[in-house]
Amino acid sequence: GPRERSFRAPAAASSAWATASVAMHATVPSARRNQLIQSFSAFHKGSVLQRAMLTALAGQLATERLSDLQEQFFEIDRDRNGRISKEELAMSLKAKGSSVHGDIGSWV
């Protein structure tokens, strides 16, 4: 079949993916970056079953987290219009015992 085009080092280094990756790495602390690299490495060294189970678990957790965030949003959005007004935000913060002051008070 047709051979896929491969990059030479200079072209690969200037690709959009590589430059975006470098920019991302600049914002991630090195200790955290090393931890992420070790985690990815351990994941890929695992068995097919381990990787499948971890992938399924990650999807489940992401779905549960999204559900939690939706519930929190709906608690604050009292008039159910799909937006949180300044007043709704202020009421929610006060109901949770937070005082509205400083920077928050200026826009609420």
Secondary structure, 3 states (H helix, E strand, C coil): CCCCCCCCHHHHHCCHHHHHHHHHHHHCCHHHHHHHHHHHHHHHHCCHHHHHHHHHHHHHHHHHHHHHHHHHHHHHCCCCCCCCCHHHHHHHHHHCCCCCCHHHHHHC
